[in-house]
Amino acid sequence: MAEPRPPAPNDIRLRKILDETLVAPHWPDGFVMRGLEPGDALPLHALLSDVYGDGDEGPFEEWWPRVVGDPEFDPALCFLVIDAKGRLAAAALCWTSAYVKDLVVHPEARGKGVGEALMWHAFAVFRGRGATHVDLKTNTVDSAAAVRLYDRLGMFEVEWAG
């Protein structure tokens, strides 16, 4: 697996063991999950930029070729959640190495179980591909709510090089 960037202060690596504790995702009313379709890249970039707010993704013209050119990119591992108004409400962009690269939920969609359902879906997909665990990186300060979600999902901290 391509290792994520070196950790910043308060970054941690979390793991979910893909065992019999997996549950089926429950999609909240008004939200549907679908795969990546033509035309989704720009709204996905906008959502990532809005939620992360740190400009980390860079301009779309640089970001998208970097994403699709990554050897771990598989469009089948891009899970998008659309709200009742047809807007992109959340997304999980995962790498083939059973790594959740990005999980973002628009502020208007938070607190409804969308992120949890996305993670359960990703876990099931990776288990179906034969993975024994899924990893991700998060920040305990900047993403405290996400850390609470991951804890509820049964994820635990592992060594960074893990």
PyMOL commands that set and color helices and strands:
alter all, ss='L'
color gray80, all
select helices_A, chain A and resi 41-52+60-68+75-77+107-109+114-128+144-152
alter helices_A, ss='H'
color red, helices_A
select strands_A, chain A and resi 11-17+32-35+78-82+88-95+99-105+133-139+156-158
alter strands_A, ss='S'
color yellow, strands_A
deselect
rebuild
show_as cartoon
